[in-house]
């Protein structure tokens, strides 16, 4: 969930780690990276959110997964990132139907 923009090897492409917030589009995921930094004047830790649209060729990432993205050439109007790997899968909790206890 923390954003890191380190250089990936010799390629010089930026790498971002974040959590998938949407996978409703075909071969596209929306990843939210949260970066925490200290306020320059007050010193309080402030979190900054940024959303990235990324290409997911195999549709393998799901909502809640922590993924690593790699910068790439523009693939569409908003997509400039490609899914590199799924760092941590989310534990899917089955939905439980609400049962009225009226006895």
C-alpha angles and dihedrals in degrees: 000000000000116000115234122179101191122151114260108229118287095332092080092219120144120246125209128190118203148134124273110242099173138020100165095117122080111261091348131102132185114223125193116207119194118204121191119206137163118257108248096228107025100032094224116142109249125190120219122198126206129177122218127193110218137184114244106186098187098034089237100141120085134190111288096025119129109229140180117228129198126208116248142165117295108284096179140342093296107014114096099142136072128207108252101177144335105247098187130006119220121243104242111223113203115235115250117215114237110251121201114227099207104144 
